[in-house]
Amino acid sequence: MRKATHFIGIDLHKTVVQICVLDERGDVSDEFRVRLGTEAAGQEVLRRLTRWKTTGRFVVEALGLNRWLVNACQHAGFNMVVADAVKLSVKRLGKKTDRHDARELARRLWVGDVDRYARSYYPTDEEYGVRKILRVRHQLVGIRQQVSNQIRALLNAYLLPSPGTALYAASSLTTLASIELPTADLPVGLQTLVTAIRQLQERMEQLTKQIRHRAKATSVQALATQLPSVGPQTALTLQYELGERRRFANATQVCAYAGLVPRVANSGDTQHHGRLTKRGNPELRWIVSEWAVRLLAFDPHARAWARPRLHRRHQNKVRMALARRLLVGVYVSQTRGAAFS
């Protein structure tokens, strides 16, 4: 690969893109700004960047709206890098302008900070699509719970019993449709909530079918049969949220990616370990914690492992400790070909 002589920082927003170009000495050789909003404007950005296609390296922050740019640059043969802006700590430097951010991205690429510790994984379109299905379903579960809480609050206000534990079940929805309330306005609010929860449940069932179909069409089905208390959704989430395993040097990096490592504060000879960082992939952290809940409830081996620890620690700490062990076990079994344990 030809050595880069230009380093291009791209600060991307929904309506504007700011670009800074540094030469091999780190001096600014060009800066420009393009207002977005149309496909023609996006093509103009690519056209102007083509000038440094063979001599430059390009860096953009890891944002949800950067896929059109990164995909187009990769398709055109650009040397594009996606960086984690949090690890670069760009916002801590006192200034926060588009021009400053683009310059700082280019400078950190030039000095090598991006390659050393801030390079971010960029999923393919296939991985991105599967992730989106899984994440949307997870979000709908939370919205469904909020709607259920609103219904229960309304019924509790008049000392009316809730119909069963799952308000989205067909029998519960039928019961809710026949409840009588003291004013003419209250049934309108109640039935609006009932309609919302019914529609949410229908959409979630459609997503569940898609997830199961996707799991059968990939090697994830075998993963689900190898791991205890793991179904298609958990297996698919583990597979696609972890992404390419070879980018992790060891199991500790995998745990850090999921935010399952403690905060560390060092000062002289003193070292303090605090709470979990919760930095990284929240979906991966959520799915392994849910997996740990199921094992602690039903798996005899997990319960035997947790029993002595529950005498010394809170159950939530034990759950997250088990979640970390599960994630390490999945990583080791898939990278080394060993049996999960």
SETORFI-157761 format. One record per residue: x, y, z of N, C-alpha, C in turn; chain. Coordinates in steps of 0.2 Angstrom, whole numbers, plus 2048, in hexadecimal, padded with zeros to 3 digits. Each point is the difference from the previous one (the first is absolute). Layout:
BEGIN
 n.xx n.yy n.zz ca.xx ca.yy ca.zz c.xx c.yy c.zz c
    X    Y    Z     X     Y     Z    X    Y    Z A
...
//
This chain:
BEGIN
 n.xx n.yy n.zz ca.xx ca.yy ca.zz c.xx c.yy c.zz c
  804  7FA  800   7FC   806   800  804  806  800 A
  7FF  805  7FC   804   806   7FF  7FF  804  807 A
  806  803  802   800   804   806  7FC  807  7FF A
  7FB  801  805   7FC   806   7FF  804  807  801 A
  7FE  804  7FC   804   807   800  7FB  805  802 A
  7F9  7FF  801   7FB   804   802  7FB  7FD  805 A
  7FE  804  805   7FC   7FD   805  7FA  804  800 A
  7FA  7FD  7FF   7FA   804   7FF  7FB  7FE  806 A
  7FE  805  804   7FB   800   805  7F9  802  7FD A
  7FB  7FC  802   7FA   802   7FD  7FB  800  806 A
  7FD  806  802   7FB   801   805  7FA  800  7FD A
  7FC  7FB  801   7FA   7FF   7FC  7F9  801  804 A
  7FC  804  7FE   7F9   801   803  7FB  7FF  7FB A
  7FA  800  802   7FA   7FF   7FC  7FF  805  7FA A
  802  806  801   7FF   805   7FB  806  803  7FE A
  806  7FF  802   806   803   7FE  806  7FB  802 A
  805  801  7FB   806   7FC   801  806  805  800 A
  805  7FF  805   806   805   800  806  7FB  7FF A
  804  802  7FC   806   7FC   7FE  806  804  801 A
  805  7FD  803   807   803   801  805  7FB  7FD A
  805  802  7FC   805   7FC   7FD  807  803  803 A
  804  7FB  803   807   801   802  805  7FD  7FB A
  805  803  7FF   806   7FD   7FC  804  7FC  805 A
  805  7FD  7FD   804   7FB   804  804  804  805 A
  801  806  801   803   804   805  7FB  802  806 A
  7F9  7FE  7FE   7FB   802   805  7FE  807  7FF A
  801  804  7FB   7FE   806   7FF  7F9  800  7FB A
  7FC  805  802   7F9   800   7FC  802  802  7F9 A
  7FE  7FB  7FB   801   802   7F9  7F9  802  7FD A
  7FA  7FE  803   7FA   802   7FD  7FA  7FF  805 A
  7FB  804  800   7FA   7FF   804  7FA  802  7FC A
  7FB  7FD  801   7FA   802   7FC  7FA  7FD  804 A
  7FA  803  7FE   7FA   7FE   803  7FB  7FF  7FB A
  7FC  7FB  801   7FA   7FF   7FB  7FA  7FF  803 A
  7FB  803  7FE   7F9   7FF   803  7FC  7FB  7FD A
  7FE  7FB  804   7FD   7FA   7FE  7F8  801  7FF A
  7FC  7FB  7FE   7F9   800   800  7FE  7FD  7FA A
  804  800  7FB   7FE   7FC   7F9  805  7FB  7FE A
  7FE  7FC  7FC   805   7FB   7FD  805  803  7FC A
  7FF  806  7FD   805   803   7FC  805  803  805 A
  7FE  802  806   805   803   804  805  7FA  803 A
  7FD  7FA  801   804   7FB   802  805  7FE  7FB A
  7FE  800  7F9   805   7FF   7FB  805  805  7FF A
  7FE  806  802   805   806   800  806  7FE  805 A
  7FE  7FE  806   805   7FE   805  805  7FB  7FD A
  7FD  7FB  7FD   804   7FA   7FE  805  803  7FA A
  7FD  804  7FC   804   803   7FA  806  804  803 A
  7FF  804  805   805   804   803  805  7FC  804 A
  7FE  7FA  803   805   7FC   803  804  7FC  7FC A
  7FE  7FE  7FA   803   7FC   7FB  807  803  7FE A
  801  806  801   807   803   7FF  805  7FD  804 A
  7FF  7FD  806   805   7FD   805  7FF  7F9  800 A
  7FC  7FD  7FB   7FF   7F9   801  806  7FB  800 A
  805  802  7FC   806   7FB   800  805  802  805 A
  800  806  803   805   803   804  7FE  801  807 A
  7F9  7FF  802   7FE   802   806  7FD  7FA  804 A
  7FF  801  807   7FC   7FC   804  7FB  805  803 A
  7FA  7FD  801   7FA   803   802  7FD  7FE  806 A
  7FE  804  805   7FD   7FE   806  7FA  804  801 A
  7FB  7FC  803   7F9   803   801  7FE  7FD  807 A
  7FC  803  804   7FE   7FE   806  7FB  7FA  7FF A
  7FF  7FC  805   7FC   7FA   800  7F9  803  802 A
  7FC  801  7FB   7F9   803   801  7FB  7FC  7FC A
  7FA  800  802   7FB   7FC   7FD  7FE  803  7F9 A
  802  806  7FF   7FE   803   7F9  806  800  7FB A
  805  7FD  802   806   800   7FB  800  7FA  7FB A
  7FB  7FC  800   801   7FA   7FC  800  802  7F8 A
  7FC  805  7FE   800   802   7F9  807  802  7FE A
  804  804  804   806   802   7FF  805  7FB  800 A
  800  7FC  805   806   7FB   801  7FF  7FA  7FA A
  7F9  7FE  7FF   7FF   7FB   7FB  803  803  7F9 A
  7FE  806  7FF   802   803   7F9  808  801  7FF A
  803  802  806   807   800   800  803  7FA  7FF A
  7FE  7FB  804   803   7F9   7FF  7FF  7FD  7F9 A
  7FA  801  7FD   7FF   7FE   7F9  804  803  7FB A
  802  807  802   804   803   7FB  807  7FF  801 A
  802  7FC  805   807   7FE   801  804  805  805 A
  7FC  804  804   804   804   804  802  7FC  806 A
  806  803  803   803   7FD   807  7FC  803  805 A
  7FA  7FE  802   7FC   803   805  800  7FC  807 A
  801  804  805   800   7FE   807  7FA  803  804 A
  7FD  7FC  804   7FA   802   804  803  800  807 A
  800  806  804   803   801   806  7FA  801  806 A
  802  7FE  806   7FC   801   806  802  807  803 A
  7FB  805  7FF   802   806   802  801  801  808 A
  7FC  7FB  803   801   800   808  807  7FF  802 A
  803  7FB  7FD   807   7FE   801  805  805  7FF A
  7FE  804  7FA   804   806   7FF  800  806  804 A
  7FA  800  804   7FF   805   805  800  807  7FC A
  7FD  801  7FA   800   806   7FD  7FC  805  803 A
  7FB  7FF  804   7FC   805   803  803  803  806 A
  805  7FD  803   804   802   806  805  805  7FF A
  801  802  7F9   805   805   7FF  7FF  807  800 A
  7FA  802  802   7FE   807   801  7FC  803  7FB A
  801  7FE  7FA   7FC   802   7FA  7FB  7FB  7FD A
  7FB  802  7FD   7FB   7FC   7FD  7FD  803  7FA A
  804  800  7FB   7FD   803   7FA  801  7FA  7FA A
  7FD  801  7FB   801   7FB   7FA  807  800  7FE A
  802  806  7FF   807   801   7FD  805  7FD  805 A
  7FF  802  806   805   7FD   805  800  7F8  800 A
  7FA  7FE  800   7FF   7F8   800  803  7FD  7FA A
  7FF  803  7FA   803   7FD   7FA  808  800  801 A
  803  806  802   807   801   801  803  7FA  805 A
  7FC  800  805   803   7FB   805  7FF  7F9  7FE A
  7FB  7FE  7FC   800   7F9   7FE  806  7FF  7FB A
  801  805  7FC   806   7FF   7FB  806  800  804 A
  801  804  805   806   800   804  801  7F9  803 A
  7FB  7FE  803   801   7FA   804  801  7FA  7FB A
  7FE  800  7FA   801   7FB   7FB  808  801  7FE A
  802  806  800   807   801   7FD  805  7FE  806 A
  7FF  801  806   804   7FE   805  800  7F8  802 A
  7FA  7FD  7FE   800   7F9   801  7FB  7FE  806 A
  7FD  805  803   7FB   7FE   805  7FA  7FC  7FE A
  7FE  801  7FA   7FA   7FC   7FE  802  7F9  7FF A
  805  7FF  7FD   802   7F9   7FF  802  7FC  807 A
  803  804  805   802   7FD   806  7FB  7FE  804 A
  7FB  804  801   7FB   7FE   805  7F9  803  7FF A
  7FE  803  7FA   7FA   803   7FF  7FC  7FD  7FA A
  803  7FB  7FD   7FD   7FE   7F9  7FA  7FC  802 A
  7FA  801  7FD   7FA   7FD   801  7FE  7FB  7FB A
  7FC  7FB  802   7FE   7FA   7FC  7FA  803  7FC A
  801  7FF  7F9   7FA   802   7FC  7FD  7FA  7FD A
  7FA  7FE  802   7FC   7FA   7FE  7FE  801  7F8 A
  7FF  7FA  7FD   7FE   800   7F9  7F9  802  800 A
  7FD  801  7FA   7F9   801   800  7FC  7FA  802 A
  802  7FA  7FF   7FC   7FA   802  800  800  808 A
  806  801  803   800   801   807  7FC  805  803 A
  800  806  7FD   7FC   806   802  7F9  7FE  800 A
  7FE  7FD  7FB   7F9   7FE   7FF  7FD  7FC  805 A
  804  7FA  802   7FE   7FC   805  800  803  807 A
  805  804  801   801   804   806  7F9  804  801 A
  7FE  804  7FB   7FB   804   800  7F9  7FC  802 A
  7FF  7FA  7FD   7FA   7FC   802  800  7FF  807 A
  806  7FD  803   801   7FF   807  7FF  806  804 A
  803  805  7FF   7FF   806   804  7F9  803  800 A
  7FD  800  7FA   7F9   803   800  7FB  7FB  804 A
  801  7FA  800   7FC   7FB   804  801  802  808 A
  807  801  801   801   801   807  7FD  807  802 A
  800  805  7FC   7FD   806   802  7F9  800  800 A
  7FD  7FC  7FC   7F8   7FF   801  7FE  7FC  806 A
  804  7FC  803   7FF   7FD   806  800  805  806 A
  804  805  7FF   800   805   805  7FA  805  800 A
  7FE  801  7F9   7FA   804   7FF  7FA  7FD  802 A
  800  7F9  7FF   7FA   7FC   802  7FF  800  808 A
  806  800  803   800   800   808  7FD  807  802 A
  802  805  7FD   7FE   807   802  7F8  801  7FF A
  7FE  7FD  7FA   7F8   800   7FF  7FD  7FC  805 A
  802  7FA  802   7FD   7FC   805  800  803  807 A
  805  804  801   800   804   807  7FB  805  800 A
  7FF  803  7FA   7FB   806   800  7F9  7FC  801 A
  7FF  7FB  7FD   7F9   7FC   801  7FF  7FE  807 A
  805  7FD  803   800   7FE   807  7FF  806  805 A
  803  806  7FE   7FF   806   804  7F9  802  800 A
  7FD  800  7FA   7F9   802   7FF  7FB  7FC  804 A
  801  7F9  7FF   7FC   7FC   804  801  800  808 A
  806  801  802   801   801   807  7FD  806  803 A
  7FF  805  7FC   7FD   806   802  7F9  7FF  802 A
  7FD  7FB  7FE   7F9   7FF   802  7FF  7F9  803 A
  806  7FD  802   800   7FA   804  7FD  7FA  7FC A
  802  801  7F9   7FD   7FA   7FC  806  7FB  7FF A
  7FF  7FA  800   805   7FB   7FF  803  800  7F9 A
  807  7FE  7FF   802   7FF   7FA  7FF  7F9  7FD A
  7FE  7FF  7FA   7FF   7FA   7FD  806  7FC  7FF A
  802  7FC  805   806   7FC   7FF  807  803  800 A
  805  7FD  7FF   807   803   800  802  803  7FA A
  7FE  7FD  7FA   802   803   7FA  7FA  803  7FC A
  800  807  800   7FB   803   7FE  7FF  800  7F8 A
  806  7FE  7FD   800   7FF   7F9  7FD  7F9  7FD A
  7FE  7FC  805   7FD   7F9   7FE  7F9  801  7FD A
  7FE  7FC  7FC   7F9   801   7FD  7FB  800  805 A
  800  7FC  805   7FB   800   805  800  806  804 A
  806  803  802   800   806   803  7FD  806  7FC A
  802  800  7FA   7FD   806   7FC  7F9  7FF  7FF A
  7FD  7FA  800   7F8   7FF   800  7FD  803  806 A
  803  7FF  806   7FE   802   806  800  808  801 A
  806  803  7FD   801   807   801  7FA  803  7FB A
  7FE  7FD  7FB   7FC   804   7FB  7F9  800  803 A
  7FE  7FC  806   7FA   800   803  7FF  804  806 A
  806  803  803   800   803   806  7FC  806  800 A
  7FC  802  805   7FC   806   800  803  805  805 A
  800  806  7FE   803   805   804  7FB  806  802 A
  801  804  805   7FB   804   802  7FE  806  7FB A
  805  802  7FC   7FF   806   7FC  800  7FE  7F8 A
  7FE  804  7FC   800   7FF   7F9  807  800  7FD A
  804  804  803   807   802   7FD  805  7FA  802 A
  7FF  7FD  806   805   7FB   802  800  7FA  7FB A
  7FA  7FD  7FE   801   7FA   7FB  803  802  7FA A
  800  806  7FD   804   802   7FA  807  800  801 A
  803  802  806   807   7FF   802  802  7F9  801 A
  7FC  7FC  803   801   7F9   801  801  7FC  7FA A
  7FA  801  7FB   800   7FC   7FA  806  803  7FB A
  802  806  801   806   802   7FC  806  7FC  802 A
  801  800  806   806   7FC   803  7FF  7F8  7FE A
  7FA  7FE  800   7FF   7F9   7FF  802  7FF  7F8 A
  7FD  804  7FC   802   800   7F9  807  800  7FE A
  804  805  804   807   800   7FF  804  7FA  802 A
  7FE  7FD  806   803   7FA   802  7FF  7FA  7FB A
  7FA  800  7FE   7FE   7FA   7FB  804  801  7F9 A
  801  806  7FE   804   801   7FA  807  7FF  801 A
  803  802  806   807   7FF   802  801  7F8  800 A
  7FB  7FC  803   801   7F9   800  800  7FD  7F9 A
  7FC  802  7FC   800   7FE   7F9  806  801  7FC A
  803  806  801   806   801   7FD  806  7FC  803 A
  800  7FF  806   805   7FC   804  800  7F9  7FD A
  7FA  7FD  7FF   7FF   7FA   7FE  803  7FF  7F9 A
  7FF  805  7FC   803   800   7F9  807  800  800 A
  803  804  805   808   800   801  802  7FA  802 A
  7FD  7FD  805   802   7F9   803  800  7FB  7FA A
  7FB  800  7FC   800   7FB   7FA  806  801  7FC A
  802  807  7FF   806   801   7FB  806  7FE  804 A
  801  801  806   806   7FE   804  801  7F9  800 A
  7FA  7FC  801   801   7F9   7FF  802  7FD  7F9 A
  7FD  803  7FB   801   7FF   7F9  808  801  7FF A
  802  806  802   807   802   7FF  805  7FB  804 A
  7FE  7FE  806   804   7FB   804  801  7FA  7FC A
  7FA  7FD  7FD   800   7FA   7FD  804  800  7F9 A
  801  806  7FD   803   801   7FA  808  801  801 A
  802  800  806   807   801   801  803  7FB  805 A
  806  800  802   803   7FC   804  7FE  801  807 A
  7FC  805  802   7FE   802   807  7FC  7FA  803 A
  7FC  7FC  7FC   7FC   7FB   802  805  7FB  804 A
  805  7FE  7FE   805   7FC   803  802  803  807 A
  802  806  800   802   804   806  7FA  7FF  805 A
  7FA  801  7FE   7FB   7FF   805  7FF  7FA  803 A
  802  7FA  7FC   7FF   7FA   803  806  7FE  805 A
  806  803  7FF   806   7FF   804  7FF  803  807 A
  7FD  806  800   800   804   806  7FA  7FF  804 A
  800  800  807   7FA   7FE   804  7FC  806  800 A
  7F9  7FF  800   7FB   805   801  801  806  7FB A
  802  7FE  7FA   801   805   7FA  7FB  7FE  7FB A
  7FC  805  7FE   7FC   800   7FA  802  804  7FA A
  7FC  800  7FB   802   803   7FA  802  808  801 A
  7FD  803  804   801   808   801  807  801  803 A
  801  7FC  806   806   801   803  806  7FE  7FC A
  7FF  7FA  7FC   806   7FE   7FC  801  805  7FA A
  7FB  802  7FD   801   805   7FB  803  807  803 A
  7FE  802  805   803   806   803  807  7FF  802 A
  802  7FA  803   807   7FF   801  804  800  7FA A
  7FD  7FD  7FB   804   7FF   7FA  801  807  7FC A
  7FB  804  800   801   806   7FC  802  806  804 A
  7FF  800  806   802   806   804  808  7FF  802 A
  802  7FA  800   807   7FF   801  804  802  7F9 A
  7FD  7FE  7FB   803   801   7F9  806  7FC  7FF A
  805  803  7FD   807   7FC   7FE  804  7FF  807 A
  801  7F9  801   803   7FF   807  807  801  7FF A
  804  800  7FB   807   801   7FF  802  807  802 A
  7FB  805  800   803   807   802  801  800  808 A
  7FE  7FB  804   802   800   807  806  7FC  801 A
  804  803  804   807   7FC   801  7FF  7FB  806 A
  7FB  801  804   7FF   7FB   806  7F9  801  802 A
  7FE  7FC  805   7F9   800   803  7FF  807  804 A
  805  803  803   800   806   803  7FD  806  7FC A
  802  800  7FA   7FE   805   7FB  7F9  7FF  7FE A
  7FE  7FA  800   7F9   7FE   7FE  7FB  803  806 A
  802  7FF  806   7FD   802   806  7FF  808  800 A
  806  803  7FE   800   807   800  7FB  803  7FB A
  800  7FC  7FA   7FC   802   7FB  7F8  800  802 A
  7FF  7FB  805   7F9   800   802  7FF  804  806 A
  805  803  803   7FF   805   806  800  7FB  806 A
  803  7FA  800   800   7FC   806  806  800  804 A
  804  805  800   806   801   803  7FF  806  805 A
  804  7FF  806   7FF   806   805  804  806  7FE A
  7FD  806  803   804   806   7FF  807  7FF  804 A
  805  803  7FE   806   800   803  803  807  801 A
  802  801  806   803   807   802  807  7FF  803 A
  805  802  7FD   807   7FF   802  803  807  802 A
  803  800  806   804   806   802  806  7FD  805 A
  806  801  7FD   806   7FD   804  7FF  7F9  801 A
  801  7FE  806   7FF   7F9   802  7F9  7FE  802 A
  7FB  804  7FF   7F9   7FE   801  7FC  7FF  7FA A
  7FD  7FA  800   7FC   7FE   7FB  7F9  7FF  802 A
  7FB  803  7FD   7F9   7FF   802  7FC  7FD  7FB A
  7FC  7FB  801   7FB   7FD   7FB  7F9  802  802 A
  7FD  803  7FB   7F9   802   802  7FB  7FC  7FC A
  7FA  803  7FF   7FB   7FD   7FC  801  7FE  7F9 A
  7FC  7FC  7FD   801   7FF   7F9  800  806  7FC A
  804  800  7FB   800   806   7FB  7FA  801  7FC A
  7FC  7FB  7FE   7FB   800   7FC  801  804  7FA A
  806  800  7FE   802   803   7F9  801  7FB  7FB A
  7FD  801  7FA   801   7FB   7FB  7F9  7FE  7FD A
  7FF  7FA  7FF   7FA   7FE   7FC  7FA  7FE  806 A
  7FB  804  800   7FB   7FF   805  7FC  7FA  7FF A
  7FF  7FE  7F9   7FC   7FA   7FF  803  7FA  802 A
  807  800  7FF   803   7FA   802  800  7FF  807 A
  801  805  804   800   800   807  7F9  7FE  803 A
  7FB  802  7FC   7F9   7FF   802  7FF  7F8  7FF A
  802  7FE  7FA   7FE   7F9   7FF  803  7FB  804 A
  807  801  802   803   7FB   804  7FD  801  807 A
  7FE  806  803   7FD   800   806  7FA  7FD  801 A
  7FC  800  7FA   7F9   7FC   800  801  7F9  800 A
  806  7FE  7FC   802   7F9   800  801  7FD  807 A
  804  805  804   802   7FE   807  7FA  7FF  804 A
  7FB  805  7FF   7FA   7FF   804  7FD  7F9  800 A
  7FF  7FE  7F9   7FD   7FA   7FF  804  7FA  803 A
  806  800  800   804   7FB   802  800  800  808 A
  800  805  803   800   801   807  7F9  7FD  803 A
  7FB  801  7FC   7F9   7FE   802  7FF  7F8  7FF A
  803  7FD  7FA   7FE   7FA   7FE  806  7FB  800 A
  806  802  7FF   806   7FB   7FF  803  7FE  806 A
  800  7FA  802   803   7FE   806  808  801  801 A
  803  800  7FA   808   802   801  801  807  801 A
  7FC  804  7FD   800   808   801  7FE  801  807 A
  7FB  7FD  803   7FE   801   807  805  7FE  805 A
  803  7FA  7FE   805   7FE   805  806  805  800 A
  802  802  7FA   806   805   800  7FE  807  803 A
  7FA  802  800   7FE   806   803  7FF  800  808 A
  7FE  7FA  802   7FE   7FF   807  805  803  805 A
  806  7FE  800   805   803   805  801  807  7FF A
  800  803  7FA   801   807   7FE  7FA  804  803 A
  7FA  7FD  800   7FA   804   802  801  802  807 A
  804  7FC  804   801   802   807  804  806  801 A
  804  802  7FB   805   805   801  7FE  806  7FC A
  7FC  7FF  7FB   7FF   806   7FB  7F8  800  7FF A
  7FE  806  7FD   7FA   801   7FE  7FE  7FC  7FA A
  7FA  7FE  7FF   7FE   7FC   7FB  801  803  7F9 A
  800  806  7FF   801   804   7FA  808  7FF  7FE A
  804  800  805   807   800   7FF  802  7F9  7FD A
  7FD  7FB  804   801   7F9   7FE  7FD  7FF  7F9 A
  7FA  803  7FE   7FE   7FF   7F9  804  803  7FB A
  803  806  801   805   802   7FB  806  7FD  800 A
  802  7FD  806   806   7FC   7FF  7FF  7FA  7FC A
  7FA  7FD  801   7FF   7FA   7FC  7FF  802  7F8 A
  7FD  806  7FF   800   802   7F9  807  801  7FD A
  805  802  804   806   801   7FD  803  7F9  7FF A
  7FF  7FB  804   803   7FA   7FF  7FD  7FC  7FA A
  7F9  802  7FF   7FD   7FD   7FA  803  803  7F9 A
  801  806  800   803   804   7FB  807  7FD  7FE A
  804  7FF  805   807   7FE   7FF  7FF  7F8  7FE A
  7FC  7FC  802   7FF   7FA   7FE  7FE  7FF  7F8 A
  7FB  805  7FE   7FE   800   7F9  806  802  7FC A
  804  805  802   806   802   7FC  805  7FB  7FF A
  802  7FD  806   805   7FA   800  7FE  7FA  7FC A
  7FA  7FE  801   7FD   7FB   7FC  800  801  7F8 A
  7FF  806  7FE   7FF   801   7F9  807  802  7FD A
  805  803  804   806   801   7FD  805  7FA  800 A
  7FF  7FC  805   805   7FA   801  7FD  7FA  7FE A
  7F9  800  7FF   7FD   7FA   7FE  7FF  7FB  805 A
  800  802  807   7FF   7FC   805  7F9  800  802 A
  7FE  7FB  804   7F9   7FF   803  7FF  806  805 A
  7FA  802  800   7FE   806   804  7FF  7FD  807 A
  803  803  805   800   7FE   807  800  806  805 A
//
